[in-house]
Amino acid sequence: MLDSKIPDFSLPATSGQTFNLAAQAGKVVVIYFYPKDSTPGCTTEGQQFRDLHDQFAALDALILGVSRDSVKSHENFKAKQSFPFELGSDADEAVCTLFDVMKMKNMYGKQVRGVERSTFVIDRSGVLRRAWRGVKVPGHAQEVLDFVKTL
């Protein structure tokens, strides 16, 4: 998947928008997948992308957060955290499957299927340039920004 063109996809998103990958041609697209709105790790991760948003924007990079939560849940999460970027709802897991982020995880001793925290950087030509899987939140948004600066 790395260094290959990502197929076009669309997702319902916050602010009444539909995110369409093909419509982002000419921009760097940062897509981060996270397990659930308003949970501690996901909140911290979103806040870090929020706090660096101006620096991403200065590089003509667009950020999209994606989880399986509903657009309504995303709207509440986005408003509460003042996220300046959109959140996409992938309730049917089509985009999660495209990026292979659905994994079996242990939660309180039980096996559950969920989103593996992952981030992908797609260049201005729609080619996947970098993938982080099993992301640890502290410092991650900065690491992504540092990579985007190299494009």
CNS distance restraints for C-alpha pairs under 8 A (distance, minus, plus):
assign (resid   1 and name CA) (resid   5 and name CA) 7.88 0.50 0.50
assign (resid   1 and name CA) (resid   6 and name CA) 7.89 0.50 0.50
assign (resid   1 and name CA) (resid 128 and name CA) 7.06 0.50 0.50
assign (resid   2 and name CA) (resid 127 and name CA) 7.84 0.50 0.50
assign (resid   2 and name CA) (resid 128 and name CA) 5.34 0.50 0.50
assign (resid   2 and name CA) (resid 129 and name CA) 6.00 0.50 0.50
assign (resid   2 and name CA) (resid 130 and name CA) 6.69 0.50 0.50
assign (resid   2 and name CA) (resid 131 and name CA) 7.45 0.50 0.50
assign (resid   3 and name CA) (resid 127 and name CA) 5.78 0.50 0.50
assign (resid   3 and name CA) (resid 128 and name CA) 5.19 0.50 0.50
assign (resid   3 and name CA) (resid 129 and name CA) 5.49 0.50 0.50
assign (resid   4 and name CA) (resid 127 and name CA) 5.21 0.50 0.50
assign (resid   4 and name CA) (resid 128 and name CA) 5.77 0.50 0.50
assign (resid   5 and name CA) (resid 125 and name CA) 7.84 0.50 0.50
assign (resid   5 and name CA) (resid 126 and name CA) 5.47 0.50 0.50
assign (resid   5 and name CA) (resid 127 and name CA) 4.15 0.50 0.50
assign (resid   5 and name CA) (resid 128 and name CA) 6.23 0.50 0.50
assign (resid   6 and name CA) (resid 122 and name CA) 7.91 0.50 0.50
assign (resid   6 and name CA) (resid 126 and name CA) 6.02 0.50 0.50
assign (resid   6 and name CA) (resid 127 and name CA) 5.96 0.50 0.50
assign (resid   6 and name CA) (resid 128 and name CA) 6.47 0.50 0.50
assign (resid   8 and name CA) (resid  20 and name CA) 7.14 0.50 0.50
assign (resid   8 and name CA) (resid  21 and name CA) 5.41 0.50 0.50
assign (resid   8 and name CA) (resid  22 and name CA) 5.58 0.50 0.50
assign (resid   9 and name CA) (resid  20 and name CA) 5.81 0.50 0.50
assign (resid   9 and name CA) (resid  21 and name CA) 5.71 0.50 0.50
assign (resid   9 and name CA) (resid  22 and name CA) 7.54 0.50 0.50
assign (resid   9 and name CA) (resid  95 and name CA) 7.31 0.50 0.50
assign (resid  10 and name CA) (resid  18 and name CA) 6.44 0.50 0.50
assign (resid  10 and name CA) (resid  19 and name CA) 5.34 0.50 0.50
assign (resid  10 and name CA) (resid  20 and name CA) 4.35 0.50 0.50
assign (resid  10 and name CA) (resid  21 and name CA) 6.55 0.50 0.50
assign (resid  11 and name CA) (resid  18 and name CA) 5.50 0.50 0.50
assign (resid  11 and name CA) (resid  19 and name CA) 5.13 0.50 0.50
assign (resid  11 and name CA) (resid  20 and name CA) 6.70 0.50 0.50
assign (resid  11 and name CA) (resid  88 and name CA) 5.76 0.50 0.50
assign (resid  11 and name CA) (resid  89 and name CA) 6.22 0.50 0.50
assign (resid  11 and name CA) (resid  90 and name CA) 6.56 0.50 0.50
assign (resid  12 and name CA) (resid  16 and name CA) 7.75 0.50 0.50
assign (resid  12 and name CA) (resid  17 and name CA) 6.34 0.50 0.50
assign (resid  12 and name CA) (resid  18 and name CA) 4.50 0.50 0.50
assign (resid  12 and name CA) (resid  19 and name CA) 6.27 0.50 0.50
assign (resid  12 and name CA) (resid  71 and name CA) 7.07 0.50 0.50
assign (resid  12 and name CA) (resid  88 and name CA) 5.77 0.50 0.50
assign (resid  12 and name CA) (resid  89 and name CA) 5.68 0.50 0.50
assign (resid  12 and name CA) (resid  90 and name CA) 7.70 0.50 0.50
assign (resid  13 and name CA) (resid  17 and name CA) 5.17 0.50 0.50
assign (resid  13 and name CA) (resid  18 and name CA) 5.31 0.50 0.50
assign (resid  13 and name CA) (resid  19 and name CA) 6.13 0.50 0.50
assign (resid  13 and name CA) (resid  71 and name CA) 6.12 0.50 0.50
assign (resid  13 and name CA) (resid  86 and name CA) 6.29 0.50 0.50
assign (resid  13 and name CA) (resid  87 and name CA) 5.45 0.50 0.50
assign (resid  13 and name CA) (resid  88 and name CA) 4.19 0.50 0.50
assign (resid  13 and name CA) (resid  89 and name CA) 5.90 0.50 0.50
assign (resid  14 and name CA) (resid  71 and name CA) 6.01 0.50 0.50
assign (resid  14 and name CA) (resid  74 and name CA) 6.57 0.50 0.50
assign (resid  14 and name CA) (resid  75 and name CA) 5.75 0.50 0.50
assign (resid  14 and name CA) (resid  86 and name CA) 5.45 0.50 0.50
assign (resid  14 and name CA) (resid  87 and name CA) 5.59 0.50 0.50
assign (resid  14 and name CA) (resid  88 and name CA) 6.67 0.50 0.50
assign (resid  15 and name CA) (resid  75 and name CA) 7.53 0.50 0.50
assign (resid  15 and name CA) (resid  86 and name CA) 7.24 0.50 0.50
assign (resid  19 and name CA) (resid  88 and name CA) 7.08 0.50 0.50
assign (resid  20 and name CA) (resid  24 and name CA) 7.09 0.50 0.50
assign (resid  21 and name CA) (resid  25 and name CA) 7.46 0.50 0.50
assign (resid  22 and name CA) (resid 126 and name CA) 7.71 0.50 0.50
assign (resid  24 and name CA) (resid  28 and name CA) 7.87 0.50 0.50
assign (resid  24 and name CA) (resid  29 and name CA) 7.40 0.50 0.50
assign (resid  24 and name CA) (resid 124 and name CA) 7.94 0.50 0.50
assign (resid  25 and name CA) (resid 124 and name CA) 5.70 0.50 0.50
assign (resid  25 and name CA) (resid 125 and name CA) 6.20 0.50 0.50
assign (resid  25 and name CA) (resid 126 and name CA) 6.57 0.50 0.50
assign (resid  26 and name CA) (resid 123 and name CA) 7.93 0.50 0.50
assign (resid  26 and name CA) (resid 124 and name CA) 4.29 0.50 0.50
assign (resid  26 and name CA) (resid 125 and name CA) 6.41 0.50 0.50
assign (resid  27 and name CA) (resid  60 and name CA) 5.72 0.50 0.50
assign (resid  27 and name CA) (resid  61 and name CA) 5.73 0.50 0.50
assign (resid  27 and name CA) (resid  62 and name CA) 6.85 0.50 0.50
assign (resid  27 and name CA) (resid 123 and name CA) 6.88 0.50 0.50
assign (resid  27 and name CA) (resid 124 and name CA) 4.69 0.50 0.50
assign (resid  28 and name CA) (resid  60 and name CA) 6.36 0.50 0.50
assign (resid  28 and name CA) (resid  61 and name CA) 4.42 0.50 0.50
assign (resid  28 and name CA) (resid  62 and name CA) 6.16 0.50 0.50
assign (resid  28 and name CA) (resid 121 and name CA) 7.06 0.50 0.50
assign (resid  28 and name CA) (resid 122 and name CA) 5.76 0.50 0.50
assign (resid  28 and name CA) (resid 123 and name CA) 4.68 0.50 0.50
assign (resid  28 and name CA) (resid 124 and name CA) 4.99 0.50 0.50
assign (resid  28 and name CA) (resid 148 and name CA) 7.72 0.50 0.50
assign (resid  29 and name CA) (resid  61 and name CA) 5.62 0.50 0.50
assign (resid  29 and name CA) (resid  62 and name CA) 4.90 0.50 0.50
assign (resid  29 and name CA) (resid  63 and name CA) 6.08 0.50 0.50
assign (resid  29 and name CA) (resid  64 and name CA) 7.55 0.50 0.50
assign (resid  29 and name CA) (resid 121 and name CA) 5.79 0.50 0.50
assign (resid  29 and name CA) (resid 122 and name CA) 5.07 0.50 0.50
assign (resid  29 and name CA) (resid 123 and name CA) 6.54 0.50 0.50
assign (resid  29 and name CA) (resid 124 and name CA) 7.66 0.50 0.50
assign (resid  30 and name CA) (resid  61 and name CA) 6.91 0.50 0.50
assign (resid  30 and name CA) (resid  62 and name CA) 5.99 0.50 0.50
assign (resid  30 and name CA) (resid  63 and name CA) 4.75 0.50 0.50
assign (resid  30 and name CA) (resid  64 and name CA) 6.21 0.50 0.50
assign (resid  30 and name CA) (resid 119 and name CA) 7.06 0.50 0.50
assign (resid  30 and name CA) (resid 120 and name CA) 5.79 0.50 0.50
assign (resid  30 and name CA) (resid 121 and name CA) 4.67 0.50 0.50
assign (resid  30 and name CA) (resid 122 and name CA) 6.45 0.50 0.50
assign (resid  31 and name CA) (resid  63 and name CA) 5.98 0.50 0.50
assign (resid  31 and name CA) (resid  64 and name CA) 4.85 0.50 0.50
assign (resid  31 and name CA) (resid  65 and name CA) 5.87 0.50 0.50
assign (resid  31 and name CA) (resid  66 and name CA) 7.10 0.50 0.50
assign (resid  31 and name CA) (resid 119 and name CA) 5.66 0.50 0.50
assign (resid  31 and name CA) (resid 120 and name CA) 5.27 0.50 0.50
assign (resid  31 and name CA) (resid 121 and name CA) 6.54 0.50 0.50
assign (resid  32 and name CA) (resid  63 and name CA) 7.71 0.50 0.50
assign (resid  32 and name CA) (resid  64 and name CA) 6.34 0.50 0.50
assign (resid  32 and name CA) (resid  65 and name CA) 4.93 0.50 0.50
assign (resid  32 and name CA) (resid  66 and name CA) 6.11 0.50 0.50
assign (resid  32 and name CA) (resid 117 and name CA) 7.49 0.50 0.50
assign (resid  32 and name CA) (resid 118 and name CA) 5.80 0.50 0.50
assign (resid  32 and name CA) (resid 119 and name CA) 4.17 0.50 0.50
assign (resid  32 and name CA) (resid 120 and name CA) 6.35 0.50 0.50
assign (resid  33 and name CA) (resid  65 and name CA) 5.93 0.50 0.50
assign (resid  33 and name CA) (resid  66 and name CA) 4.74 0.50 0.50
assign (resid  33 and name CA) (resid  67 and name CA) 5.82 0.50 0.50
assign (resid  33 and name CA) (resid  96 and name CA) 7.78 0.50 0.50
assign (resid  33 and name CA) (resid 101 and name CA) 7.67 0.50 0.50
assign (resid  33 and name CA) (resid 115 and name CA) 7.07 0.50 0.50
assign (resid  33 and name CA) (resid 116 and name CA) 7.31 0.50 0.50
assign (resid  33 and name CA) (resid 117 and name CA) 5.50 0.50 0.50
assign (resid  33 and name CA) (resid 118 and name CA) 5.21 0.50 0.50
assign (resid  33 and name CA) (resid 119 and name CA) 6.13 0.50 0.50
assign (resid  34 and name CA) (resid  42 and name CA) 6.19 0.50 0.50
assign (resid  34 and name CA) (resid  65 and name CA) 7.24 0.50 0.50
assign (resid  34 and name CA) (resid  66 and name CA) 6.30 0.50 0.50
assign (resid  34 and name CA) (resid  67 and name CA) 5.46 0.50 0.50
assign (resid  34 and name CA) (resid 115 and name CA) 6.25 0.50 0.50
assign (resid  34 and name CA) (resid 116 and name CA) 6.84 0.50 0.50
assign (resid  34 and name CA) (resid 117 and name CA) 4.80 0.50 0.50
assign (resid  34 and name CA) (resid 118 and name CA) 6.91 0.50 0.50
assign (resid  35 and name CA) (resid  42 and name CA) 7.05 0.50 0.50
assign (resid  35 and name CA) (resid  67 and name CA) 5.90 0.50 0.50
assign (resid  35 and name CA) (resid  68 and name CA) 7.47 0.50 0.50
assign (resid  35 and name CA) (resid 114 and name CA) 6.62 0.50 0.50
assign (resid  35 and name CA) (resid 115 and name CA) 4.92 0.50 0.50
assign (resid  35 and name CA) (resid 116 and name CA) 6.79 0.50 0.50
assign (resid  35 and name CA) (resid 117 and name CA) 6.52 0.50 0.50
assign (resid  36 and name CA) (resid  42 and name CA) 6.55 0.50 0.50
assign (resid  36 and name CA) (resid  67 and name CA) 6.33 0.50 0.50
assign (resid  36 and name CA) (resid  68 and name CA) 7.36 0.50 0.50
assign (resid  36 and name CA) (resid  69 and name CA) 6.63 0.50 0.50
assign (resid  37 and name CA) (resid  42 and name CA) 6.49 0.50 0.50
assign (resid  37 and name CA) (resid  43 and name CA) 7.16 0.50 0.50
assign (resid  37 and name CA) (resid  67 and name CA) 7.66 0.50 0.50
assign (resid  37 and name CA) (resid  69 and name CA) 6.83 0.50 0.50
assign (resid  37 and name CA) (resid  73 and name CA) 6.99 0.50 0.50
assign (resid  37 and name CA) (resid  74 and name CA) 6.68 0.50 0.50
assign (resid  37 and name CA) (resid  77 and name CA) 6.14 0.50 0.50
assign (resid  38 and name CA) (resid  42 and name CA) 6.57 0.50 0.50
assign (resid  38 and name CA) (resid  43 and name CA) 5.56 0.50 0.50
assign (resid  38 and name CA) (resid  77 and name CA) 6.04 0.50 0.50
assign (resid  39 and name CA) (resid  43 and name CA) 5.83 0.50 0.50
assign (resid  40 and name CA) (resid  44 and name CA) 6.22 0.50 0.50
assign (resid  41 and name CA) (resid  45 and name CA) 6.13 0.50 0.50
assign (resid  41 and name CA) (resid 137 and name CA) 6.80 0.50 0.50
assign (resid  42 and name CA) (resid  46 and name CA) 6.12 0.50 0.50
assign (resid  43 and name CA) (resid  47 and name CA) 6.10 0.50 0.50
assign (resid  43 and name CA) (resid  81 and name CA) 7.77 0.50 0.50
assign (resid  44 and name CA) (resid  48 and name CA) 6.24 0.50 0.50
assign (resid  44 and name CA) (resid 137 and name CA) 7.26 0.50 0.50
assign (resid  45 and name CA) (resid  49 and name CA) 6.47 0.50 0.50
assign (resid  45 and name CA) (resid 137 and name CA) 5.66 0.50 0.50
assign (resid  45 and name CA) (resid 138 and name CA) 7.72 0.50 0.50
assign (resid  45 and name CA) (resid 140 and name CA) 7.79 0.50 0.50
assign (resid  45 and name CA) (resid 141 and name CA) 7.27 0.50 0.50
assign (resid  46 and name CA) (resid  50 and name CA) 6.02 0.50 0.50
assign (resid  46 and name CA) (resid  65 and name CA) 7.81 0.50 0.50
assign (resid  46 and name CA) (resid  81 and name CA) 8.00 0.50 0.50
assign (resid  46 and name CA) (resid  83 and name CA) 7.33 0.50 0.50
assign (resid  47 and name CA) (resid  51 and name CA) 6.02 0.50 0.50
assign (resid  47 and name CA) (resid  81 and name CA) 6.98 0.50 0.50
assign (resid  47 and name CA) (resid  83 and name CA) 7.37 0.50 0.50
assign (resid  48 and name CA) (resid  52 and name CA) 6.36 0.50 0.50
assign (resid  48 and name CA) (resid 141 and name CA) 5.85 0.50 0.50
assign (resid  48 and name CA) (resid 142 and name CA) 7.87 0.50 0.50
assign (resid  49 and name CA) (resid  53 and name CA) 5.80 0.50 0.50
assign (resid  49 and name CA) (resid  63 and name CA) 7.92 0.50 0.50
assign (resid  49 and name CA) (resid 141 and name CA) 5.49 0.50 0.50
assign (resid  50 and name CA) (resid  82 and name CA) 7.78 0.50 0.50
assign (resid  50 and name CA) (resid  83 and name CA) 5.54 0.50 0.50
assign (resid  50 and name CA) (resid  84 and name CA) 6.41 0.50 0.50
assign (resid  50 and name CA) (resid  85 and name CA) 7.60 0.50 0.50
assign (resid  52 and name CA) (resid  56 and name CA) 6.46 0.50 0.50
assign (resid  52 and name CA) (resid 141 and name CA) 7.48 0.50 0.50
assign (resid  52 and name CA) (resid 142 and name CA) 7.48 0.50 0.50
assign (resid  52 and name CA) (resid 145 and name CA) 7.86 0.50 0.50
assign (resid  53 and name CA) (resid  57 and name CA) 6.05 0.50 0.50
assign (resid  53 and name CA) (resid  63 and name CA) 7.87 0.50 0.50
assign (resid  53 and name CA) (resid  84 and name CA) 7.22 0.50 0.50
assign (resid  53 and name CA) (resid  85 and name CA) 7.95 0.50 0.50
assign (resid  54 and name CA) (resid  58 and name CA) 6.10 0.50 0.50
assign (resid  55 and name CA) (resid  59 and name CA) 6.66 0.50 0.50
assign (resid  55 and name CA) (resid 145 and name CA) 7.73 0.50 0.50
assign (resid  56 and name CA) (resid  60 and name CA) 6.55 0.50 0.50
assign (resid  56 and name CA) (resid  61 and name CA) 5.12 0.50 0.50
assign (resid  56 and name CA) (resid  62 and name CA) 6.99 0.50 0.50
assign (resid  56 and name CA) (resid  63 and name CA) 7.88 0.50 0.50
assign (resid  56 and name CA) (resid 145 and name CA) 6.52 0.50 0.50
assign (resid  56 and name CA) (resid 148 and name CA) 7.83 0.50 0.50
assign (resid  57 and name CA) (resid  61 and name CA) 5.22 0.50 0.50
assign (resid  57 and name CA) (resid  62 and name CA) 6.54 0.50 0.50
assign (resid  59 and name CA) (resid 148 and name CA) 7.63 0.50 0.50
assign (resid  59 and name CA) (resid 149 and name CA) 7.09 0.50 0.50
assign (resid  61 and name CA) (resid 148 and name CA) 7.72 0.50 0.50
assign (resid  62 and name CA) (resid  85 and name CA) 7.70 0.50 0.50
assign (resid  63 and name CA) (resid  85 and name CA) 5.99 0.50 0.50
assign (resid  63 and name CA) (resid  86 and name CA) 7.34 0.50 0.50
assign (resid  64 and name CA) (resid  85 and name CA) 6.36 0.50 0.50
assign (resid  64 and name CA) (resid  86 and name CA) 5.56 0.50 0.50
assign (resid  64 and name CA) (resid  87 and name CA) 5.67 0.50 0.50
assign (resid  64 and name CA) (resid  88 and name CA) 6.80 0.50 0.50
assign (resid  65 and name CA) (resid  85 and name CA) 7.85 0.50 0.50
assign (resid  65 and name CA) (resid  86 and name CA) 6.65 0.50 0.50
assign (resid  65 and name CA) (resid  87 and name CA) 4.63 0.50 0.50
assign (resid  65 and name CA) (resid  88 and name CA) 6.09 0.50 0.50
assign (resid  66 and name CA) (resid  87 and name CA) 5.67 0.50 0.50
assign (resid  66 and name CA) (resid  88 and name CA) 4.73 0.50 0.50
assign (resid  66 and name CA) (resid  89 and name CA) 6.08 0.50 0.50
assign (resid  66 and name CA) (resid  90 and name CA) 6.75 0.50 0.50
assign (resid  67 and name CA) (resid  87 and name CA) 7.88 0.50 0.50
assign (resid  67 and name CA) (resid  88 and name CA) 6.76 0.50 0.50
assign (resid  67 and name CA) (resid  89 and name CA) 5.81 0.50 0.50
assign (resid  67 and name CA) (resid  90 and name CA) 5.87 0.50 0.50
assign (resid  67 and name CA) (resid  91 and name CA) 7.68 0.50 0.50
assign (resid  67 and name CA) (resid 115 and name CA) 7.41 0.50 0.50
assign (resid  68 and name CA) (resid  89 and name CA) 5.57 0.50 0.50
assign (resid  68 and name CA) (resid  90 and name CA) 4.64 0.50 0.50
assign (resid  68 and name CA) (resid  91 and name CA) 4.47 0.50 0.50
assign (resid  68 and name CA) (resid  92 and name CA) 7.44 0.50 0.50
assign (resid  68 and name CA) (resid  93 and name CA) 6.73 0.50 0.50
assign (resid  69 and name CA) (resid  73 and name CA) 6.14 0.50 0.50
assign (resid  69 and name CA) (resid  74 and name CA) 6.69 0.50 0.50
assign (resid  69 and name CA) (resid  89 and name CA) 5.81 0.50 0.50
assign (resid  69 and name CA) (resid  90 and name CA) 7.09 0.50 0.50
assign (resid  69 and name CA) (resid  91 and name CA) 6.34 0.50 0.50
assign (resid  70 and name CA) (resid  74 and name CA) 6.24 0.50 0.50
assign (resid  70 and name CA) (resid  89 and name CA) 5.59 0.50 0.50
assign (resid  70 and name CA) (resid  90 and name CA) 7.85 0.50 0.50
assign (resid  70 and name CA) (resid  91 and name CA) 6.72 0.50 0.50
assign (resid  71 and name CA) (resid  75 and name CA) 6.05 0.50 0.50
assign (resid  71 and name CA) (resid  87 and name CA) 7.80 0.50 0.50
assign (resid  71 and name CA) (resid  88 and name CA) 7.16 0.50 0.50
assign (resid  71 and name CA) (resid  89 and name CA) 5.61 0.50 0.50
assign (resid  72 and name CA) (resid  76 and name CA) 6.52 0.50 0.50
assign (resid  73 and name CA) (resid  77 and name CA) 6.28 0.50 0.50
assign (resid  74 and name CA) (resid  78 and name CA) 5.88 0.50 0.50
assign (resid  74 and name CA) (resid  87 and name CA) 6.17 0.50 0.50
assign (resid  74 and name CA) (resid  88 and name CA) 7.73 0.50 0.50
assign (resid  74 and name CA) (resid  89 and name CA) 7.54 0.50 0.50
assign (resid  75 and name CA) (resid  79 and name CA) 6.04 0.50 0.50
assign (resid  75 and name CA) (resid  87 and name CA) 7.98 0.50 0.50
assign (resid  76 and name CA) (resid  80 and name CA) 6.02 0.50 0.50
assign (resid  77 and name CA) (resid  81 and name CA) 6.16 0.50 0.50
assign (resid  78 and name CA) (resid  82 and name CA) 5.66 0.50 0.50
assign (resid  78 and name CA) (resid  83 and name CA) 5.07 0.50 0.50
assign (resid  78 and name CA) (resid  86 and name CA) 7.77 0.50 0.50
assign (resid  78 and name CA) (resid  87 and name CA) 7.49 0.50 0.50
assign (resid  79 and name CA) (resid  83 and name CA) 6.79 0.50 0.50
assign (resid  90 and name CA) (resid  94 and name CA) 6.68 0.50 0.50
assign (resid  90 and name CA) (resid  95 and name CA) 6.47 0.50 0.50
assign (resid  90 and name CA) (resid  96 and name CA) 7.10 0.50 0.50
assign (resid  93 and name CA) (resid  97 and name CA) 5.88 0.50 0.50
assign (resid  94 and name CA) (resid  98 and name CA) 6.23 0.50 0.50
assign (resid  95 and name CA) (resid  99 and name CA) 6.30 0.50 0.50
assign (resid  96 and name CA) (resid 100 and name CA) 5.87 0.50 0.50
assign (resid  96 and name CA) (resid 101 and name CA) 5.34 0.50 0.50
assign (resid  96 and name CA) (resid 102 and name CA) 6.21 0.50 0.50
assign (resid  96 and name CA) (resid 115 and name CA) 7.50 0.50 0.50
assign (resid  97 and name CA) (resid 101 and name CA) 6.37 0.50 0.50
assign (resid  97 and name CA) (resid 102 and name CA) 6.49 0.50 0.50
assign (resid 101 and name CA) (resid 115 and name CA) 5.55 0.50 0.50
assign (resid 101 and name CA) (resid 116 and name CA) 5.19 0.50 0.50
assign (resid 101 and name CA) (resid 117 and name CA) 7.50 0.50 0.50
assign (resid 101 and name CA) (resid 118 and name CA) 6.95 0.50 0.50
assign (resid 102 and name CA) (resid 113 and name CA) 6.71 0.50 0.50
assign (resid 102 and name CA) (resid 114 and name CA) 5.49 0.50 0.50
assign (resid 102 and name CA) (resid 115 and name CA) 4.78 0.50 0.50
assign (resid 102 and name CA) (resid 116 and name CA) 6.09 0.50 0.50
assign (resid 103 and name CA) (resid 113 and name CA) 5.58 0.50 0.50
assign (resid 103 and name CA) (resid 114 and name CA) 5.57 0.50 0.50
assign (resid 103 and name CA) (resid 115 and name CA) 6.19 0.50 0.50
assign (resid 103 and name CA) (resid 116 and name CA) 6.06 0.50 0.50
assign (resid 104 and name CA) (resid 111 and name CA) 6.19 0.50 0.50
assign (resid 104 and name CA) (resid 112 and name CA) 5.50 0.50 0.50
assign (resid 104 and name CA) (resid 113 and name CA) 4.43 0.50 0.50
assign (resid 104 and name CA) (resid 114 and name CA) 6.29 0.50 0.50
assign (resid 105 and name CA) (resid 111 and name CA) 5.56 0.50 0.50
assign (resid 105 and name CA) (resid 112 and name CA) 5.29 0.50 0.50
assign (resid 105 and name CA) (resid 113 and name CA) 6.02 0.50 0.50
assign (resid 105 and name CA) (resid 114 and name CA) 6.60 0.50 0.50
assign (resid 106 and name CA) (resid 110 and name CA) 5.37 0.50 0.50
assign (resid 106 and name CA) (resid 111 and name CA) 4.74 0.50 0.50
assign (resid 106 and name CA) (resid 112 and name CA) 6.16 0.50 0.50
assign (resid 107 and name CA) (resid 111 and name CA) 6.39 0.50 0.50
assign (resid 107 and name CA) (resid 112 and name CA) 6.58 0.50 0.50
assign (resid 116 and name CA) (resid 133 and name CA) 7.04 0.50 0.50
assign (resid 116 and name CA) (resid 134 and name CA) 5.91 0.50 0.50
assign (resid 116 and name CA) (resid 135 and name CA) 7.96 0.50 0.50
assign (resid 117 and name CA) (resid 133 and name CA) 6.41 0.50 0.50
assign (resid 117 and name CA) (resid 134 and name CA) 5.39 0.50 0.50
assign (resid 117 and name CA) (resid 135 and name CA) 5.37 0.50 0.50
assign (resid 117 and name CA) (resid 136 and name CA) 7.98 0.50 0.50
assign (resid 118 and name CA) (resid 131 and name CA) 7.30 0.50 0.50
assign (resid 118 and name CA) (resid 132 and name CA) 5.40 0.50 0.50
assign (resid 118 and name CA) (resid 133 and name CA) 4.43 0.50 0.50
assign (resid 118 and name CA) (resid 134 and name CA) 5.93 0.50 0.50
assign (resid 118 and name CA) (resid 135 and name CA) 5.66 0.50 0.50
assign (resid 119 and name CA) (resid 131 and name CA) 5.80 0.50 0.50
assign (resid 119 and name CA) (resid 132 and name CA) 5.13 0.50 0.50
assign (resid 119 and name CA) (resid 133 and name CA) 6.71 0.50 0.50
assign (resid 119 and name CA) (resid 135 and name CA) 7.63 0.50 0.50
assign (resid 120 and name CA) (resid 128 and name CA) 7.08 0.50 0.50
assign (resid 120 and name CA) (resid 129 and name CA) 7.68 0.50 0.50
assign (resid 120 and name CA) (resid 130 and name CA) 5.73 0.50 0.50
assign (resid 120 and name CA) (resid 131 and name CA) 4.55 0.50 0.50
assign (resid 120 and name CA) (resid 132 and name CA) 6.45 0.50 0.50
assign (resid 121 and name CA) (resid 128 and name CA) 5.94 0.50 0.50
assign (resid 121 and name CA) (resid 129 and name CA) 5.69 0.50 0.50
assign (resid 121 and name CA) (resid 130 and name CA) 5.22 0.50 0.50
assign (resid 121 and name CA) (resid 131 and name CA) 6.59 0.50 0.50
assign (resid 121 and name CA) (resid 148 and name CA) 7.59 0.50 0.50
assign (resid 122 and name CA) (resid 126 and name CA) 5.59 0.50 0.50
assign (resid 122 and name CA) (resid 127 and name CA) 5.29 0.50 0.50
assign (resid 122 and name CA) (resid 128 and name CA) 4.35 0.50 0.50
assign (resid 122 and name CA) (resid 129 and name CA) 5.67 0.50 0.50
assign (resid 122 and name CA) (resid 130 and name CA) 7.36 0.50 0.50
assign (resid 123 and name CA) (resid 127 and name CA) 5.37 0.50 0.50
assign (resid 123 and name CA) (resid 128 and name CA) 6.39 0.50 0.50
assign (resid 123 and name CA) (resid 129 and name CA) 6.39 0.50 0.50
assign (resid 123 and name CA) (resid 151 and name CA) 7.36 0.50 0.50
assign (resid 135 and name CA) (resid 140 and name CA) 7.32 0.50 0.50
assign (resid 136 and name CA) (resid 140 and name CA) 6.78 0.50 0.50
assign (resid 137 and name CA) (resid 141 and name CA) 7.76 0.50 0.50
assign (resid 139 and name CA) (resid 143 and name CA) 6.37 0.50 0.50
assign (resid 140 and name CA) (resid 144 and name CA) 6.29 0.50 0.50
assign (resid 141 and name CA) (resid 145 and name CA) 6.20 0.50 0.50
assign (resid 142 and name CA) (resid 146 and name CA) 6.12 0.50 0.50
assign (resid 143 and name CA) (resid 147 and name CA) 6.35 0.50 0.50
assign (resid 144 and name CA) (resid 148 and name CA) 6.24 0.50 0.50
assign (resid 145 and name CA) (resid 149 and name CA) 6.30 0.50 0.50
assign (resid 146 and name CA) (resid 150 and name CA) 7.02 0.50 0.50
assign (resid 147 and name CA) (resid 151 and name CA) 7.22 0.50 0.50
